[in-house]
């Protein structure tokens, strides 16, 4: 369970958090997910 691991790392076992925001640089460079062209995703309604 990731929530328990984060709270243990923060030394707040009974704590709560709203979000985890990663900060820093990746350990390896990778390409992001392949994205569809915008024209494929847009649909106009009259």
mmCIF file as Biopython writes it, N, C-alpha, C and O atoms, coordinates in Angstrom:
data_model
#
loop_
_atom_site.group_PDB
_atom_site.id
_atom_site.type_symbol
_atom_site.label_atom_id
_atom_site.label_alt_id
_atom_site.label_comp_id
_atom_site.label_asym_id
_atom_site.label_entity_id
_atom_site.label_seq_id
_atom_site.pdbx_PDB_ins_code
_atom_site.Cartn_x
_atom_site.Cartn_y
_atom_site.Cartn_z
_atom_site.occupancy
_atom_site.B_iso_or_equiv
_atom_site.auth_seq_id
_atom_site.auth_asym_id
_atom_site.pdbx_PDB_model_num
ATOM 1   N N  . UNK A ? 1  ? 0.851   -1.177 0.000   1.0 0.0 1  A 1 
ATOM 2   C CA . UNK A ? 1  ? 0.000   0.000  0.000   1.0 0.0 1  A 1 
ATOM 3   C C  . UNK A ? 1  ? 0.896   1.240  0.000   1.0 0.0 1  A 1 
ATOM 4   O O  . UNK A ? 1  ? 1.663   1.442  0.941   1.0 0.0 1  A 1 
ATOM 5   N N  . UNK A ? 2  ? 0.812   2.052  -1.016  1.0 0.0 2  A 1 
ATOM 6   C CA . UNK A ? 2  ? 1.703   3.185  -1.186  1.0 0.0 2  A 1 
ATOM 7   C C  . UNK A ? 2  ? 1.482   4.260  -0.116  1.0 0.0 2  A 1 
ATOM 8   O O  . UNK A ? 2  ? 2.441   4.903  0.309   1.0 0.0 2  A 1 
ATOM 9   N N  . UNK A ? 3  ? 0.249   4.463  0.320   1.0 0.0 3  A 1 
ATOM 10  C CA . UNK A ? 3  ? -0.023  5.482  1.336   1.0 0.0 3  A 1 
ATOM 11  C C  . UNK A ? 3  ? 0.759   5.182  2.614   1.0 0.0 3  A 1 
ATOM 12  O O  . UNK A ? 3  ? 1.367   6.078  3.198   1.0 0.0 3  A 1 
ATOM 13  N N  . UNK A ? 4  ? 0.742   3.940  3.038   1.0 0.0 4  A 1 
ATOM 14  C CA . UNK A ? 4  ? 1.470   3.551  4.252   1.0 0.0 4  A 1 
ATOM 15  C C  . UNK A ? 4  ? 2.975   3.783  4.083   1.0 0.0 4  A 1 
ATOM 16  O O  . UNK A ? 4  ? 3.641   4.238  5.013   1.0 0.0 4  A 1 
ATOM 17  N N  . UNK A ? 5  ? 3.509   3.472  2.902   1.0 0.0 5  A 1 
ATOM 18  C CA . UNK A ? 5  ? 4.934   3.658  2.643   1.0 0.0 5  A 1 
ATOM 19  C C  . UNK A ? 5  ? 5.319   5.133  2.702   1.0 0.0 5  A 1 
ATOM 20  O O  . UNK A ? 5  ? 6.365   5.475  3.255   1.0 0.0 5  A 1 
ATOM 21  N N  . UNK A ? 6  ? 4.491   6.005  2.143   1.0 0.0 6  A 1 
ATOM 22  C CA . UNK A ? 6  ? 4.777   7.442  2.161   1.0 0.0 6  A 1 
ATOM 23  C C  . UNK A ? 6  ? 4.723   7.971  3.583   1.0 0.0 6  A 1 
ATOM 24  O O  . UNK A ? 6  ? 5.608   8.721  3.997   1.0 0.0 6  A 1 
ATOM 25  N N  . UNK A ? 7  ? 3.700   7.592  4.338   1.0 0.0 7  A 1 
ATOM 26  C CA . UNK A ? 7  ? 3.581   8.066  5.715   1.0 0.0 7  A 1 
ATOM 27  C C  . UNK A ? 7  ? 4.728   7.550  6.584   1.0 0.0 7  A 1 
ATOM 28  O O  . UNK A ? 7  ? 5.198   8.263  7.470   1.0 0.0 7  A 1 
ATOM 29  N N  . UNK A ? 8  ? 5.175   6.335  6.342   1.0 0.0 8  A 1 
ATOM 30  C CA . UNK A ? 8  ? 6.319   5.798  7.079   1.0 0.0 8  A 1 
ATOM 31  C C  . UNK A ? 8  ? 7.587   6.575  6.715   1.0 0.0 8  A 1 
ATOM 32  O O  . UNK A ? 8  ? 8.381   6.911  7.593   1.0 0.0 8  A 1 
ATOM 33  N N  . UNK A ? 9  ? 7.775   6.858  5.438   1.0 0.0 9  A 1 
ATOM 34  C CA . UNK A ? 9  ? 8.933   7.630  5.001   1.0 0.0 9  A 1 
ATOM 35  C C  . UNK A ? 9  ? 8.941   9.014  5.634   1.0 0.0 9  A 1 
ATOM 36  O O  . UNK A ? 9  ? 9.999   9.516  6.014   1.0 0.0 9  A 1 
ATOM 37  N N  . UNK A ? 10 ? 7.767   9.637  5.751   1.0 0.0 10 A 1 
ATOM 38  C CA . UNK A ? 10 ? 7.651   10.971 6.350   1.0 0.0 10 A 1 
ATOM 39  C C  . UNK A ? 10 ? 7.648   10.923 7.878   1.0 0.0 10 A 1 
ATOM 40  O O  . UNK A ? 10 ? 7.563   11.956 8.542   1.0 0.0 10 A 1 
ATOM 41  N N  . UNK A ? 11 ? 7.743   9.703  8.427   1.0 0.0 11 A 1 
ATOM 42  C CA . UNK A ? 11 ? 7.717   9.490  9.878   1.0 0.0 11 A 1 
ATOM 43  C C  . UNK A ? 11 ? 6.453   10.055 10.513  1.0 0.0 11 A 1 
ATOM 44  O O  . UNK A ? 11 ? 6.495   10.637 11.597  1.0 0.0 11 A 1 
ATOM 45  N N  . UNK A ? 12 ? 5.328   9.874  9.824   1.0 0.0 12 A 1 
ATOM 46  C CA . UNK A ? 12 ? 4.011   10.292 10.306  1.0 0.0 12 A 1 
ATOM 47  C C  . UNK A ? 12 ? 3.033   9.130  10.104  1.0 0.0 12 A 1 
ATOM 48  O O  . UNK A ? 12 ? 2.150   9.214  9.250   1.0 0.0 12 A 1 
ATOM 49  N N  . UNK A ? 13 ? 3.176   8.049  10.877  1.0 0.0 13 A 1 
ATOM 50  C CA . UNK A ? 13 ? 2.351   6.859  10.625  1.0 0.0 13 A 1 
ATOM 51  C C  . UNK A ? 13 ? 0.850   7.101  10.788  1.0 0.0 13 A 1 
ATOM 52  O O  . UNK A ? 13 ? 0.049   6.393  10.177  1.0 0.0 13 A 1 
ATOM 53  N N  . UNK A ? 14 ? 0.451   8.090  11.603  1.0 0.0 14 A 1 
ATOM 54  C CA . UNK A ? 14 ? -0.975  8.365  11.786  1.0 0.0 14 A 1 
ATOM 55  C C  . UNK A ? 14 ? -1.428  9.572  10.969  1.0 0.0 14 A 1 
ATOM 56  O O  . UNK A ? 14 ? -2.545  10.054 11.153  1.0 0.0 14 A 1 
ATOM 57  N N  . UNK A ? 15 ? -0.591  10.056 10.087  1.0 0.0 15 A 1 
ATOM 58  C CA . UNK A ? 15 ? -0.890  11.271 9.334   1.0 0.0 15 A 1 
ATOM 59  C C  . UNK A ? 15 ? -1.793  11.029 8.144   1.0 0.0 15 A 1 
ATOM 60  O O  . UNK A ? 15 ? -2.154  9.895  7.828   1.0 0.0 15 A 1 
ATOM 61  N N  . UNK A ? 16 ? -2.146  12.116 7.499   1.0 0.0 16 A 1 
ATOM 62  C CA . UNK A ? 16 ? -2.946  12.090 6.270   1.0 0.0 16 A 1 
ATOM 63  C C  . UNK A ? 16 ? -2.266  13.006 5.264   1.0 0.0 16 A 1 
ATOM 64  O O  . UNK A ? 16 ? -1.542  13.925 5.646   1.0 0.0 16 A 1 
ATOM 65  N N  . UNK A ? 17 ? -2.494  12.760 3.989   1.0 0.0 17 A 1 
ATOM 66  C CA . UNK A ? 17 ? -1.986  13.656 2.966   1.0 0.0 17 A 1 
ATOM 67  C C  . UNK A ? 17 ? -2.976  13.708 1.826   1.0 0.0 17 A 1 
ATOM 68  O O  . UNK A ? 17 ? -3.770  12.790 1.623   1.0 0.0 17 A 1 
ATOM 69  N N  . UNK A ? 18 ? -2.914  14.803 1.083   1.0 0.0 18 A 1 
ATOM 70  C CA . UNK A ? 18 ? -3.834  15.001 -0.035  1.0 0.0 18 A 1 
ATOM 71  C C  . UNK A ? 18 ? -3.224  14.559 -1.364  1.0 0.0 18 A 1 
ATOM 72  O O  . UNK A ? 18 ? -3.925  14.047 -2.238  1.0 0.0 18 A 1 
ATOM 73  N N  . UNK A ? 19 ? -1.908  14.761 -1.509  1.0 0.0 19 A 1 
ATOM 74  C CA . UNK A ? 19 ? -1.262  14.423 -2.773  1.0 0.0 19 A 1 
ATOM 75  C C  . UNK A ? 19 ? 0.231   14.237 -2.557  1.0 0.0 19 A 1 
ATOM 76  O O  . UNK A ? 19 ? 0.800   14.760 -1.598  1.0 0.0 19 A 1 
ATOM 77  N N  . UNK A ? 20 ? 0.853   13.495 -3.447  1.0 0.0 20 A 1 
ATOM 78  C CA . UNK A ? 20 ? 2.303   13.347 -3.458  1.0 0.0 20 A 1 
ATOM 79  C C  . UNK A ? 20 ? 2.773   13.932 -4.780  1.0 0.0 20 A 1 
ATOM 80  O O  . UNK A ? 20 ? 2.347   13.495 -5.849  1.0 0.0 20 A 1 
ATOM 81  N N  . UNK A ? 21 ? 3.661   14.929 -4.700  1.0 0.0 21 A 1 
ATOM 82  C CA . UNK A ? 21 ? 4.161   15.595 -5.897  1.0 0.0 21 A 1 
ATOM 83  C C  . UNK A ? 21 ? 5.651   15.293 -6.016  1.0 0.0 21 A 1 
ATOM 84  O O  . UNK A ? 21 ? 6.441   15.747 -5.189  1.0 0.0 21 A 1 
ATOM 85  N N  . UNK A ? 22 ? 6.044   14.530 -7.038  1.0 0.0 22 A 1 
ATOM 86  C CA . UNK A ? 22 ? 7.457   14.215 -7.195  1.0 0.0 22 A 1 
ATOM 87  C C  . UNK A ? 22 ? 8.251   15.458 -7.603  1.0 0.0 22 A 1 
ATOM 88  O O  . UNK A ? 22 ? 7.796   16.258 -8.420  1.0 0.0 22 A 1 
ATOM 89  N N  . UNK A ? 23 ? 9.426   15.605 -7.029  1.0 0.0 23 A 1 
ATOM 90  C CA . UNK A ? 23 ? 10.298  16.737 -7.326  1.0 0.0 23 A 1 
ATOM 91  C C  . UNK A ? 23 ? 11.677  16.188 -7.640  1.0 0.0 23 A 1 
ATOM 92  O O  . UNK A ? 23 ? 12.154  15.284 -6.954  1.0 0.0 23 A 1 
ATOM 93  N N  . UNK A ? 24 ? 12.321  16.719 -8.664  1.0 0.0 24 A 1 
ATOM 94  C CA . UNK A ? 24 ? 13.675  16.292 -8.995  1.0 0.0 24 A 1 
ATOM 95  C C  . UNK A ? 24 ? 13.793  15.879 -10.445 1.0 0.0 24 A 1 
ATOM 96  O O  . UNK A ? 24 ? 13.003  16.292 -11.294 1.0 0.0 24 A 1 
ATOM 97  N N  . UNK A ? 25 ? 14.779  15.069 -10.710 1.0 0.0 25 A 1 
ATOM 98  C CA . UNK A ? 25 ? 15.061  14.617 -12.059 1.0 0.0 25 A 1 
ATOM 99  C C  . UNK A ? 25 ? 14.876  13.102 -12.136 1.0 0.0 25 A 1 
ATOM 100 O O  . UNK A ? 25 ? 15.133  12.394 -11.162 1.0 0.0 25 A 1 
ATOM 101 N N  . UNK A ? 26 ? 14.430  12.603 -13.293 1.0 0.0 26 A 1 
ATOM 102 C CA . UNK A ? 26 ? 14.270  11.155 -13.428 1.0 0.0 26 A 1 
ATOM 103 C C  . UNK A ? 26 ? 15.627  10.450 -13.418 1.0 0.0 26 A 1 
ATOM 104 O O  . UNK A ? 26 ? 16.634  11.027 -13.829 1.0 0.0 26 A 1 
ATOM 105 N N  . UNK A ? 27 ? 15.649  9.218  -12.955 1.0 0.0 27 A 1 
ATOM 106 C CA . UNK A ? 27 ? 16.900  8.455  -12.934 1.0 0.0 27 A 1 
ATOM 107 C C  . UNK A ? 27 ? 17.300  8.003  -14.336 1.0 0.0 27 A 1 
ATOM 108 O O  . UNK A ? 27 ? 18.462  7.682  -14.584 1.0 0.0 27 A 1 
ATOM 109 N N  . UNK A ? 28 ? 16.332  7.980  -15.246 1.0 0.0 28 A 1 
ATOM 110 C CA . UNK A ? 28 ? 16.633  7.647  -16.637 1.0 0.0 28 A 1 
ATOM 111 C C  . UNK A ? 28 ? 15.711  8.451  -17.543 1.0 0.0 28 A 1 
ATOM 112 O O  . UNK A ? 28 ? 14.585  8.776  -17.166 1.0 0.0 28 A 1 
ATOM 113 N N  . UNK A ? 29 ? 16.184  8.764  -18.716 1.0 0.0 29 A 1 
ATOM 114 C CA . UNK A ? 29 ? 15.410  9.536  -19.674 1.0 0.0 29 A 1 
ATOM 115 C C  . UNK A ? 29 ? 14.496  8.582  -20.435 1.0 0.0 29 A 1 
ATOM 116 O O  . UNK A ? 29 ? 14.927  7.516  -20.873 1.0 0.0 29 A 1 
ATOM 117 N N  . UNK A ? 30 ? 13.250  8.965  -20.588 1.0 0.0 30 A 1 
ATOM 118 C CA . UNK A ? 30 ? 12.325  8.122  -21.335 1.0 0.0 30 A 1 
ATOM 119 C C  . UNK A ? 30 ? 11.390  9.003  -22.154 1.0 0.0 30 A 1 
ATOM 120 O O  . UNK A ? 30 ? 11.204  10.184 -21.861 1.0 0.0 30 A 1 
ATOM 121 N N  . UNK A ? 31 ? 10.821  8.415  -23.165 1.0 0.0 31 A 1 
ATOM 122 C CA . UNK A ? 31 ? 9.845   9.130  -23.983 1.0 0.0 31 A 1 
ATOM 123 C C  . UNK A ? 31 ? 8.498   9.051  -23.295 1.0 0.0 31 A 1 
ATOM 124 O O  . UNK A ? 31 ? 8.180   8.065  -22.631 1.0 0.0 31 A 1 
ATOM 125 N N  . UNK A ? 32 ? 7.723   10.085 -23.458 1.0 0.0 32 A 1 
ATOM 126 C CA . UNK A ? 32 ? 6.380   10.090 -22.899 1.0 0.0 32 A 1 
ATOM 127 C C  . UNK A ? 32 ? 5.468   9.191  -23.705 1.0 0.0 32 A 1 
ATOM 128 O O  . UNK A ? 32 ? 5.899   8.592  -24.690 1.0 0.0 32 A 1 
ATOM 129 N N  . UNK A ? 33 ? 4.226   9.089  -23.306 1.0 0.0 33 A 1 
ATOM 130 C CA . UNK A ? 33 ? 3.282   8.262  -24.052 1.0 0.0 33 A 1 
ATOM 131 C C  . UNK A ? 33 ? 3.025   8.848  -25.440 1.0 0.0 33 A 1 
ATOM 132 O O  . UNK A ? 33 ? 3.098   10.062 -25.636 1.0 0.0 33 A 1 
ATOM 133 N N  . UNK A ? 34 ? 2.732   7.992  -26.376 1.0 0.0 34 A 1 
ATOM 134 C CA . UNK A ? 34 ? 2.424   8.448  -27.724 1.0 0.0 34 A 1 
ATOM 135 C C  . UNK A ? 34 ? 1.071   9.148  -27.698 1.0 0.0 34 A 1 
ATOM 136 O O  . UNK A ? 34 ? 0.107   8.634  -27.131 1.0 0.0 34 A 1 
ATOM 137 N N  . UNK A ? 35 ? 1.009   10.315 -28.310 1.0 0.0 35 A 1 
ATOM 138 C CA . UNK A ? 35 ? -0.220  11.104 -28.297 1.0 0.0 35 A 1 
ATOM 139 C C  . UNK A ? 35 ? -0.887  11.051 -29.659 1.0 0.0 35 A 1 
ATOM 140 O O  . UNK A ? 35 ? -0.225  10.999 -30.696 1.0 0.0 35 A 1 
ATOM 141 N N  . UNK A ? 36 ? -2.213  11.066 -29.632 1.0 0.0 36 A 1 
ATOM 142 C CA . UNK A ? 36 ? -2.973  11.105 -30.874 1.0 0.0 36 A 1 
ATOM 143 C C  . UNK A ? 36 ? -2.964  12.532 -31.414 1.0 0.0 36 A 1 
ATOM 144 O O  . UNK A ? 36 ? -2.905  13.484 -30.636 1.0 0.0 36 A 1 
ATOM 145 N N  . UNK A ? 37 ? -3.022  12.690 -32.715 1.0 0.0 37 A 1 
ATOM 146 C CA . UNK A ? 37 ? -3.108  14.036 -33.279 1.0 0.0 37 A 1 
ATOM 147 C C  . UNK A ? 37 ? -4.368  14.745 -32.776 1.0 0.0 37 A 1 
ATOM 148 O O  . UNK A ? 37 ? -5.401  14.108 -32.572 1.0 0.0 37 A 1 
ATOM 149 N N  . UNK A ? 38 ? -4.284  16.047 -32.579 1.0 0.0 38 A 1 
ATOM 150 C CA . UNK A ? 38 ? -5.415  16.814 -32.067 1.0 0.0 38 A 1 
ATOM 151 C C  . UNK A ? 38 ? -6.625  16.701 -32.967 1.0 0.0 38 A 1 
ATOM 152 O O  . UNK A ? 38 ? -7.756  16.653 -32.483 1.0 0.0 38 A 1 
ATOM 153 N N  . UNK A ? 39 ? -6.404  16.659 -34.281 1.0 0.0 39 A 1 
ATOM 154 C CA . UNK A ? 39 ? -7.513  16.567 -35.230 1.0 0.0 39 A 1 
ATOM 155 C C  . UNK A ? 39 ? -8.334  15.287 -35.031 1.0 0.0 39 A 1 
ATOM 156 O O  . UNK A ? 39 ? -9.524  15.266 -35.347 1.0 0.0 39 A 1 
ATOM 157 N N  . UNK A ? 40 ? -7.728  14.249 -34.525 1.0 0.0 40 A 1 
ATOM 158 C CA . UNK A ? 40 ? -8.441  12.996 -34.283 1.0 0.0 40 A 1 
ATOM 159 C C  . UNK A ? 40 ? -9.308  13.108 -33.024 1.0 0.0 40 A 1 
ATOM 160 O O  . UNK A ? 40 ? -10.348 12.456 -32.925 1.0 0.0 40 A 1 
ATOM 161 N N  . UNK A ? 41 ? -8.883  13.925 -32.072 1.0 0.0 41 A 1 
ATOM 162 C CA . UNK A ? 41 ? -9.570  14.015 -30.791 1.0 0.0 41 A 1 
ATOM 163 C C  . UNK A ? 41 ? -10.703 15.042 -30.756 1.0 0.0 41 A 1 
ATOM 164 O O  . UNK A ? 41 ? -11.567 14.975 -29.882 1.0 0.0 41 A 1 
ATOM 165 N N  . UNK A ? 42 ? -10.711 15.983 -31.686 1.0 0.0 42 A 1 
ATOM 166 C CA . UNK A ? 42 ? -11.710 17.061 -31.662 1.0 0.0 42 A 1 
ATOM 167 C C  . UNK A ? 42 ? -12.900 16.709 -32.538 1.0 0.0 42 A 1 
ATOM 168 O O  . UNK A ? 42 ? -12.748 16.194 -33.646 1.0 0.0 42 A 1 
ATOM 169 N N  . UNK A ? 43 ? -14.071 16.994 -32.026 1.0 0.0 43 A 1 
ATOM 170 C CA . UNK A ? 43 ? -15.298 16.812 -32.804 1.0 0.0 43 A 1 
ATOM 171 C C  . UNK A ? 43 ? -16.143 18.064 -32.638 1.0 0.0 43 A 1 
ATOM 172 O O  . UNK A ? 43 ? -16.456 18.461 -31.515 1.0 0.0 43 A 1 
ATOM 173 N N  . UNK A ? 44 ? -16.508 18.676 -33.731 1.0 0.0 44 A 1 
ATOM 174 C CA . UNK A ? 44 ? -17.299 19.904 -33.707 1.0 0.0 44 A 1 
ATOM 175 C C  . UNK A ? 44 ? -18.780 19.568 -33.775 1.0 0.0 44 A 1 
ATOM 176 O O  . UNK A ? 44 ? -19.189 18.698 -34.544 1.0 0.0 44 A 1 
ATOM 177 N N  . UNK A ? 45 ? -19.570 20.244 -32.986 1.0 0.0 45 A 1 
ATOM 178 C CA . UNK A ? 45 ? -21.020 20.075 -33.003 1.0 0.0 45 A 1 
ATOM 179 C C  . UNK A ? 45 ? -21.662 21.329 -33.571 1.0 0.0 45 A 1 
ATOM 180 O O  . UNK A ? 45 ? -21.277 22.444 -33.218 1.0 0.0 45 A 1 
ATOM 181 N N  . UNK A ? 46 ? -22.628 21.151 -34.442 1.0 0.0 46 A 1 
ATOM 182 C CA . UNK A ? 46 ? -23.332 22.315 -35.027 1.0 0.0 46 A 1 
ATOM 183 C C  . UNK A ? 46 ? -24.554 22.649 -34.235 1.0 0.0 46 A 1 
ATOM 184 O O  . UNK A ? 46 ? -25.270 23.592 -34.572 1.0 0.0 46 A 1 
#
